[in-house]
Amino acid sequence: MAFVPTIPPSQARGLLRRVYDTAIRRAGKVYQINRVQSARPRVLQASTRLYLEIMYGESSLTRAQREMVATVVSTANGCHY
């Protein structure tokens, strides 16, 4: 497995700090999927916006259906969800 250096929440500054703070308010913590993008805070911010739009935006799928799809895709990819 590749090693990706990350910036922990305790060392985050500027935009990264704001993105982490938002994640903590939303989910109670900063998940590893967010930390691996910490070297590029603007990319992390855009990725988070995309995720929120996919999971909470307008769609013919219910929220539960979206979570089901995400879970199945993560399992198929061998990822912890």
LINCORWO-V242719 format. One record per residue. N is the residue number from 1. PSI is psi in whole degrees, 0 to 359 (999 if undefined). OMEGA is omega in whole degrees, 0 to 359 (none if undefined). NEAR is the number of other ideal C-beta (glycine too) atoms within 8 Angstrom. Layout:
[[N	PSI	OMEGA	NEAR] [N	PSI	OMEGA	NEAR]]
//
This chain:
[[1	139	180	2] [2	152	176	3] [3	127	177	4] [4	114	178	5] [5	137	181	5] [6	162	177	8] [7	116	180	9] [8	157	180	7] [9	324	181	7] [10	340	181	4] [11	0	183	6] [12	142	179	11] [13	161	173	5] [14	226	182	7] [15	318	180	8] [16	319	178	12] [17	316	180	9] [18	318	179	8] [19	315	178	13] [20	315	180	12] [21	320	178	8] [22	318	178	9] [23	318	180	13] [24	319	177	11] [25	321	183	5] [26	315	190	6] [27	354	180	7] [28	352	179	4] [29	174	175	6] [30	113	181	9] [31	156	182	8] [32	325	178	5] [33	330	176	6] [34	321	181	13] [35	326	181	11] [36	347	178	8] [37	7	188	10] [38	337	178	12] [39	343	180	6] [40	76	185	7] [41	323	179	10] [42	324	176	7] [43	316	177	8] [44	316	179	13] [45	315	179	10] [46	319	178	8] [47	318	179	9] [48	318	178	12] [49	318	178	8] [50	312	178	8] [51	311	182	8] [52	322	178	9] [53	317	179	8] [54	315	186	8] [55	333	185	10] [56	349	182	6] [57	180	180	7] [58	133	182	2] [59	156	174	5] [60	349	177	2] [61	144	174	7] [62	167	177	5] [63	317	179	8] [64	320	179	6] [65	319	178	8] [66	317	178	12] [67	321	178	9] [68	314	179	8] [69	314	180	9] [70	320	180	10] [71	316	180	9] [72	316	180	8] [73	317	179	8] [74	317	179	10] [75	315	179	9] [76	328	180	6] [77	359	180	6] [78	25	181	4] [79	149	172	6] [80	133	181	3] [81	999	none	6]]
//
